[in-house]
Amino acid sequence: MDIIAYYLSEFDSKAFEALGFTSQAKGFEKIASLFDKGGNYLRRLRDEYDVVTSSSRRGQCNRPPRVRIISTREYLMQFSFDELTEIVKACRDTHRLKIKGWRKIYQANGKQKKAPRQRIPGTC
């Protein structure tokens, strides 16, 4: 969904029109439901990208963007509007995306080891 969120943040209403939606609300709900998420999930994810794109919206400006957001933006900047539109449509239609080089982006919050549980003395 990061690719879609970046696309919606960067191109705003032009993106919704290209995807065939008459309103942003309908677009958020329809796209998010394809991924078993609520519309607000996609809207909030888009807001995270507002800080690093040319969007006029303020988005999540009260905190620094996550590493994942920055690295995704850096990778997707190389694509034109038309190329990103095709990528988003493919992603929307297949729920998977296979782009050469996409695996080079490392998720900032990927697999993390849990700290071992420590037993507190005097408890069960």
C-alpha angles and dihedrals in degrees: 000000000000091000091052092046091051091048093050092047096048098043102025114181092004088062094051091049092049089053091051101251122140094203137022092235092057090045094052093048096046097046095043092049090058087063095041092252133120122254091250091060092061092041091054092046089051088051090057089057092048089079094058101036132068090262119139090218118097095222117169094349095145093076135037116264118259119254089247091058093050095046093047091051092049091053097044095047089081092067125084124229092262093048092048090047090056091045092051092047090051091047092048092048100044103025087226134080128203112186123162107253096014092115089064090077110093119210110236091214098039125133110344128183116237117233112250114259112253120213113232111225114248096027131100 
